[in-house]
Amino acid sequence: MTQSASLQRLRGSTLLLLGGLVLLILVAGGAGFALSRDRAYNQLVIHTLEVQEVATATLGAVVDAEAAQRGYLLTGEPGFVPQVDRARRDAAALLSRLEALVADNPAQAAAARSLGPRLRERFAVFDQTFALMAADRRGDAIGIVRQGRGTELMRLLRADIARIIAVEEQLLHARRAAAERSALALLALTVAGLVLAALLTLFAIRSLTARTREADAARATVQELNVGLEATVAERTADLRLANDEIQRFAYIVSHDLRSPLVNIMGFTSELQAVQRDLSGFVAAVPPDTAGLDAARTAAAEDFPEALGFIHASTAKMDRLINAILALSRQGRRVLDPEQIDLTALAEGIGDTVRHQLEEGEATLTVEPMPTIVTDRVALEQVVANLVENALKYTAAGRPAAVRISATERPGFVDISVADNGRGIDTRDHERVFDLFRRSGAQDRPGEGIGLANVRATIRRLGGTVTLKSELGNGATFVIALPKVLPATISQKDAA
């Protein structure tokens, strides 16, 4: 090769590398922009949740004042008056904060401003009844309550605040969707950058190899590059493992810390239930002709139990969610113990555990002959059992459940299928059902949206994947692709 040809080739290689470097810079800039936009979307989501919280607290302040009014009318104790004053101050402060939060949204700002007159009128009714009570005119005060203006104002306030929260809920869904799209864009840019970097690396190696006269020197160079790449991959893998452990510890700590205030709320709810029973007994013992007895009975027999029922349902749901997060965190930290497993025997054992469900629903479970694999028994049993229980839970109307477990082999992998004839899953929700706390279709069965998220996380820990094939109304088939032998690197990482 002549010197001019060598220089021309060197110039071409340099220009190509410079072009690739420019593209890498553009990809890095795009990734930075996508990351910044993702942070902005997350801030908007937090802002929306804050608006909903403040709107709910505003209504709660008025509800507290209404409870104090009832207590004053029932007992005649002036100690309830400061509670209304405090509720008035809280409601005013919360409304000011709400107006500031929604100032960037003209429609929401107008809705927030419209709350002010209603709040003032509602507290004016409170003041009127309290003034009459202070003047020893209890009958007149109760008469104002019976006129129903206060109840109507509460209904209007609830409706206005419900509309504000509904609009924020729509904004929340839109902003979460935008955040997800931004995250996908960031992932795409990152992948593009990695692919481009890989292509440039390959080109550099090829160019270096072509220009190297001694094969031993070229092999040594490639070997050095490979060693460095392996060390980098090992370092990045260790970093990712540490980050994953931190996330799991964070989920465990947060869930554990949330349980303490939740237990307090549940305990005080029980005490309030006891107080409600005592109050009901007290009202029942009051002579029927006592002034204000109807309102007191309504409060003791309807309003109080209804509020306690809402609190109990909400705390119970939160308790289930915390338990689910704790279970998911513990599962992620469990050490994998690979062993040889007969898939047919494993599936038949799961069938024995759900036999009573099969008999009650006149359902059938068919297990086809399947091969053996080497993996973690506990994790695989949990996954298959979860899929079978879902199939028995989400049945189609008018036909008993029919579940079939089968498997096919391919080089290095076994594909385990759990198919049913149930209600099916809309194609638009095939990925959504694997997200944490996300469910699809009619919400007529108990659940918190944890099961399939746990299935995917567990299968990934086992070195496999899970996919869904389904159409609405035509059943669903979950396909678990697992390596025939759990890679040693996976079990060693879990043991580390």
C-alpha positions in Angstrom: 0.0 0.0 0.0 1.4 3.4 -1.0 1.9 6.2 1.4 -0.8 8.3 -0.2 -3.3 5.4 0.1 -2.4 4.9 3.7 -2.9 8.6 4.5 -6.2 8.6 2.6 -7.4 5.6 4.6 -6.2 7.2 7.9 -8.0 10.4 6.9 -11.2 8.5 6.2 -11.0 6.6 9.5 -10.4 9.8 11.4 -13.4 11.5 9.8 -15.6 8.5 10.5 -14.5 8.5 14.1 -15.1 12.2 14.4 -18.5 11.8 12.9 -19.3 9.0 15.4 -18.0 11.2 18.3 -20.4 14.0 17.2 -23.3 11.5 17.1 -22.4 10.3 20.6 -22.4 13.9 21.8 -25.8 14.5 20.3 -27.1 11.3 21.9 -25.7 12.3 25.3 -27.3 15.7 24.9 -30.6 14.2 24.0 -30.3 11.8 27.0 -29.7 14.8 29.3 -32.6 16.6 27.9 -34.9 13.6 28.3 -33.7 13.2 31.9 -34.4 16.8 32.7 -37.9 16.5 31.2 -38.5 13.3 33.1 -37.6 15.1 36.4 -40.0 18.0 35.4 -42.8 15.4 34.8 -42.1 13.9 38.2 -42.4 17.3 39.9 -45.7 17.8 38.1 -47.0 14.5 39.5 -45.9 15.5 43.0 -47.7 18.9 42.5 -50.9 17.1 41.5 -50.9 14.8 44.5 -50.3 17.8 46.8 -53.4 19.6 45.2 -55.5 16.5 45.9 -54.2 16.3 49.5 -54.9 20.0 50.2 -58.4 19.8 48.7 -59.3 16.8 50.8 -57.9 18.5 53.9 -60.0 21.6 53.3 -63.1 19.5 53.2 -61.9 17.7 56.3 -61.7 21.0 58.2 -65.3 21.7 57.5 -66.3 18.2 58.5 -64.5 18.7 61.8 -66.5 21.9 62.4 -69.7 20.1 61.6 -68.8 17.4 64.1 -68.2 20.1 66.8 -71.6 21.7 66.0 -73.3 18.4 66.6 -71.4 17.9 69.8 -72.4 21.4 71.0 -76.0 20.8 70.1 -76.0 17.4 71.8 -74.2 18.2 75.0 -74.5 22.0 75.3 -70.8 22.1 76.3 -69.2 25.4 75.1 -65.9 23.6 74.8 -66.8 22.8 71.2 -66.7 26.5 70.1 -62.9 26.7 69.9 -62.9 23.6 67.7 -65.1 25.5 65.1 -62.8 28.5 65.3 -59.8 26.3 64.7 -61.5 24.6 61.8 -62.3 28.0 60.3 -58.6 29.0 60.5 -57.5 25.7 59.1 -60.0 25.8 56.2 -59.0 29.4 55.3 -55.3 28.5 55.3 -55.8 25.4 53.3 -58.0 27.2 50.8 -55.3 29.9 50.3 -52.7 27.2 49.8 -55.0 25.4 47.3 -55.5 28.6 45.3 -51.8 29.1 45.2 -51.2 25.6 44.0 -53.7 25.7 41.2 -52.9 29.3 40.1 -51.3 28.0 36.9 -54.5 26.3 35.9 -57.3 28.9 35.1 -60.2 26.4 35.4 -58.9 24.9 38.6 -58.1 28.4 40.0 -61.7 29.5 39.3 -63.1 26.4 41.0 -60.9 27.0 44.0 -62.0 30.6 44.3 -65.6 29.5 44.2 -65.0 27.5 47.4 -64.5 30.7 49.4 -68.1 32.0 49.5 -69.4 28.5 50.3 -67.0 28.1 53.1 -67.9 31.5 54.6 -71.6 30.8 54.3 -71.2 27.4 55.9 -69.2 28.8 58.9 -71.8 31.6 59.1 -74.5 28.9 59.7 -72.2 27.4 62.4 -71.8 30.9 64.0 -75.6 31.4 64.0 -76.3 28.1 65.7 -73.6 28.7 68.3 -74.9 32.2 69.0 -78.3 30.8 69.6 -76.9 28.1 71.9 -74.9 30.7 73.8 -78.2 32.6 74.3 -79.8 29.5 75.7 -82.0 29.1 72.6 -81.2 25.5 71.8 -84.5 24.8 70.1 -83.9 27.7 67.6 -80.4 26.4 67.0 -81.7 22.9 66.2 -84.4 24.5 64.0 -81.7 26.1 61.9 -80.0 22.7 61.5 -83.2 21.1 60.5 -83.8 23.7 57.8 -81.1 21.8 55.9 -79.1 24.8 54.6 -75.9 23.6 56.2 -76.4 20.1 54.7 -77.0 21.6 51.3 -73.8 23.7 51.6 -71.8 20.6 52.6 -73.2 18.8 49.6 -72.1 21.6 47.3 -68.7 21.8 48.9 -68.2 18.0 48.5 -69.2 18.3 44.9 -66.9 21.2 44.2 -63.9 19.6 45.8 -64.7 16.3 44.2 -64.6 18.1 40.8 -61.2 19.6 41.6 -59.8 16.3 42.7 -61.2 14.6 39.5 -59.5 17.1 37.3 -56.3 16.6 39.2 -56.7 12.8 38.7 -56.9 13.3 35.0 -53.8 15.5 35.1 -52.1 12.9 37.2 -52.8 10.1 34.6 -51.7 12.4 31.8 -48.5 13.4 33.6 -47.6 9.9 34.6 -48.1 8.8 30.9 -45.8 11.7 29.8 -43.2 10.6 32.4 -43.4 7.1 31.1 -42.9 8.3 27.5 -40.0 10.4 28.6 -38.4 7.4 30.4 -38.8 5.3 27.3 -37.2 8.1 25.2 -34.3 8.2 27.7 -33.9 4.4 27.4 -34.0 4.5 23.6 -31.3 7.2 23.6 -29.2 5.3 26.0 -29.5 2.1 23.9 -28.7 4.1 20.8 -25.6 5.6 22.5 -24.5 2.1 23.6 -25.0 0.7 20.1 -23.2 3.6 18.5 -20.3 3.3 21.0 -20.1 -0.4 20.3 -20.0 0.2 16.6 -17.3 2.8 16.9 -15.3 0.4 19.2 -15.6 -2.4 16.6 -14.5 -0.1 13.8 -11.5 1.1 15.9 -10.5 -2.5 16.6 -10.9 -3.4 12.9 -8.9 -0.4 11.8 -6.2 -1.1 14.3 -6.0 -4.7 13.4 -5.8 -3.9 9.7 -3.0 -1.5 10.3 -1.0 -3.8 12.6 1.6 -5.9 10.9 2.3 -8.3 13.7 -0.5 -10.8 14.5 0.8 -11.4 18.1 0.7 -7.7 18.8 -2.9 -7.4 17.4 -4.1 -10.4 19.5 -2.5 -8.9 22.6 -4.3 -5.6 22.0 -7.6 -7.3 21.6 -7.0 -9.4 24.7 -6.3 -6.3 26.7 -9.4 -4.6 25.4 -11.5 -7.7 26.3 -10.0 -7.8 29.8 -10.8 -4.2 30.3 -14.3 -4.7 29.0 -14.9 -7.7 31.3 -13.7 -5.7 34.3 -16.0 -2.8 33.4 -18.9 -5.2 33.0 -18.1 -6.8 36.3 -17.8 -3.4 38.0 -21.1 -2.2 36.5 -22.8 -5.4 37.4 -21.7 -5.0 41.0 -22.9 -1.4 41.0 -26.3 -2.5 39.7 -26.5 -5.2 42.3 -25.7 -2.8 45.1 -28.3 -0.3 43.7 -30.9 -3.1 43.5 -30.2 -4.1 47.1 -30.5 -0.4 48.2 -33.9 -0.2 46.5 -35.1 -3.4 48.2 -33.9 -2.1 51.6 -35.5 1.2 51.0 -38.8 -0.5 50.1 -38.6 -2.6 53.3 -37.7 0.4 55.5 -40.4 2.6 54.1 -43.1 -0.1 54.4 -42.0 -0.9 57.9 -42.1 2.8 58.9 -45.5 3.3 57.4 -46.9 0.5 59.5 -46.4 2.4 62.8 -48.7 5.3 62.0 -51.1 2.9 60.4 -51.3 0.8 63.5 -52.0 4.0 65.5 -54.8 4.9 63.1 -56.4 1.5 63.4 -56.1 1.5 67.2 -57.8 4.9 67.5 -60.4 3.8 65.0 -61.2 0.9 67.4 -61.5 3.4 70.3 -63.8 5.6 68.2 -66.0 2.6 67.5 -66.2 2.0 71.2 -67.1 5.7 71.8 -69.8 5.4 69.0 -71.3 2.4 70.8 -71.4 4.3 74.1 -72.9 7.4 72.3 -75.6 5.2 70.7 -76.5 3.8 74.1 -76.6 7.3 75.5 -78.9 8.6 72.7 -81.1 5.6 73.1 -81.6 6.4 76.8 -82.6 10.0 76.1 -86.4 10.6 76.3 -88.0 10.6 72.8 -89.3 14.2 73.2 -85.9 15.7 73.9 -85.1 18.5 71.5 -82.4 17.7 68.9 -82.8 13.9 69.5 -83.3 13.2 65.7 -80.1 14.9 64.7 -78.2 13.2 67.5 -79.6 9.8 66.5 -78.6 10.4 62.9 -75.1 11.3 63.9 -74.8 8.3 66.3 -76.5 5.8 64.1 -75.5 6.9 60.6 -72.8 9.6 60.2 -70.4 8.3 62.8 -70.5 4.6 61.7 -70.2 5.7 58.0 -67.1 7.8 58.7 -65.6 5.0 60.8 -66.4 2.5 58.0 -64.5 4.7 55.5 -61.5 4.9 57.8 -61.5 1.2 58.5 -61.7 0.3 54.8 -58.9 2.7 53.9 -56.6 1.5 56.6 -57.3 -2.1 55.7 -56.4 -1.4 52.1 -53.2 0.4 53.1 -52.3 -2.5 55.4 -52.7 -4.9 52.5 -50.5 -2.8 50.3 -47.8 -2.5 52.9 -47.8 -6.3 53.4 -47.5 -6.8 49.7 -44.5 -4.4 49.4 -42.9 -6.1 52.4 -43.5 -9.6 50.8 -42.0 -8.4 47.5 -39.0 -6.9 49.2 -38.3 -10.1 51.2 -38.8 -12.3 48.1 -36.2 -10.2 46.3 -33.6 -10.8 49.1 -34.1 -14.5 49.4 -31.1 -16.7 48.4 -31.8 -18.9 45.4 -31.3 -22.6 45.9 -31.2 -24.4 42.5 -32.2 -28.1 42.4 -33.5 -30.5 39.8 -37.2 -30.2 39.5 -39.8 -32.4 37.8 -42.1 -29.9 36.3 -45.0 -32.4 35.9 -44.8 -33.3 39.6 -44.5 -29.6 40.6 -47.7 -28.7 38.6 -49.6 -31.7 40.0 -48.7 -30.6 43.5 -50.0 -27.1 42.9 -53.2 -28.8 41.6 -53.6 -30.6 44.9 -53.3 -27.3 46.8 -56.1 -25.7 44.8 -58.3 -28.8 44.7 -61.0 -27.2 46.9 -61.2 -24.2 44.5 -61.5 -26.5 41.5 -64.3 -28.5 43.1 -66.2 -25.4 44.3 -66.1 -23.8 40.8 -66.5 -27.1 38.9 -63.2 -26.2 37.2 -60.6 -28.5 35.6 -56.8 -28.4 35.8 -54.9 -30.4 33.1 -51.2 -31.1 33.5 -49.4 -32.4 30.4 -46.1 -34.3 30.7 -43.2 -31.9 31.1 -39.4 -32.2 31.4 -37.1 -31.5 34.4 -35.1 -28.4 34.9 -32.6 -27.1 37.5 -33.8 -23.9 39.2 -35.1 -22.6 42.5 -38.2 -24.7 43.6 -39.8 -22.2 46.0 -39.6 -19.3 43.4 -41.0 -21.4 40.6 -43.8 -22.9 42.7 -44.9 -19.4 43.7 -44.9 -18.2 40.1 -46.9 -21.1 38.7 -49.3 -21.2 41.7 -50.0 -17.5 41.3 -50.8 -17.9 37.6 -53.1 -20.9 38.3 -54.9 -19.0 41.1 -55.4 -16.0 38.8 -56.9 -18.3 36.2 -59.4 -19.7 38.7 -60.2 -16.2 40.0 -60.8 -14.4 36.8 -63.2 -16.7 35.1 -65.6 -15.9 32.3 -69.3 -15.7 33.0 -71.3 -18.8 32.0 -68.5 -21.3 31.8 -66.4 -23.1 34.4 -62.6 -22.5 34.4 -60.4 -24.8 32.4 -56.6 -24.5 33.1 -53.9 -26.3 31.2 -50.2 -26.4 32.2 -47.7 -27.6 29.5 -44.1 -27.1 28.4 -42.0 -27.1 25.3 -38.2 -27.4 25.0 -35.8 -25.5 22.9 -32.0 -25.2 23.0 -31.0 -24.2 26.5 -34.5 -23.2 27.6 -37.9 -24.6 28.6 -41.1 -22.6 27.9 -43.8 -23.3 30.5 -47.3 -22.4 29.5 -50.3 -21.7 31.8 -53.4 -21.3 29.6 -57.0 -20.7 30.7 -60.4 -20.1 29.1 -61.3 -17.1 31.3 -62.3 -13.5 30.6 -59.0 -12.7 28.9 -57.0 -9.5 28.9 -57.2 -6.6 26.4 -54.1 -6.4 24.2 -53.6 -2.8 25.3 -53.1 -4.0 28.9 -50.6 -6.9 28.2 -47.7 -4.9 29.6 -49.7 -2.9 32.1 -50.8 -6.0 34.1 -47.1 -6.7 35.0 -46.7 -3.2 36.6 -46.9 -2.9 40.4 -50.4 -2.0 41.7 -51.8 -2.1 38.1 -54.8 -4.3 37.2 -56.9 -4.8 34.1 -60.5 -5.2 33.3 -63.4 -5.2 35.8 -62.2 -4.8 39.4 -64.7 -7.4 40.8 -62.2 -9.7 42.4 -60.0 -9.0 45.5 -56.5 -8.0 44.8 -53.9 -5.2 44.9 -52.1 -5.6 41.6 -49.0 -7.3 43.2 -49.2 -10.9 41.8 -48.1 -10.5 38.2 -45.5 -7.8 39.1 -44.0 -10.4 41.6 -44.2 -13.1 38.8 -42.1 -11.0 36.4 -39.6 -10.0 39.1 -39.2 -13.6 40.2 -38.8 -15.0 36.7 -36.1 -12.3 36.0 -34.2 -13.4 39.1 -34.3 -17.0 37.7 -32.8 -15.7 34.4 -35.9 -16.0 32.4 -38.8 -14.0 30.9 -42.6 -14.1 31.0 -44.9 -13.1 28.2 -48.7 -12.9 27.8 -50.9 -14.0 24.9 -54.5 -13.0 25.3 -57.6 -11.4 23.8 -60.5 -10.0 25.7 -63.1 -12.8 26.2 -60.9 -15.6 24.8 -58.8 -16.6 27.8 -55.1 -16.0 28.5 -51.8 -17.8 28.1 -48.8 -16.9 30.2 -45.5 -18.3 28.8 -42.5 -18.6 31.2 -39.2 -19.0 29.4 -36.6 -20.4 31.8 -33.0 -21.7 31.3 -32.9 -25.5 31.7 -30.1 -25.0 34.3 -30.1 -21.9 36.5 -26.9 -20.0 35.6 -24.2 -20.3 38.3 -23.7 -16.5 38.1 -27.3 -15.8 39.1 -27.2 -18.1 42.2 -23.8 -16.8 43.2 -25.1 -13.2 43.0 -28.0 -14.1 45.3 -25.7 -15.8 47.7 -23.3 -12.9 47.8 
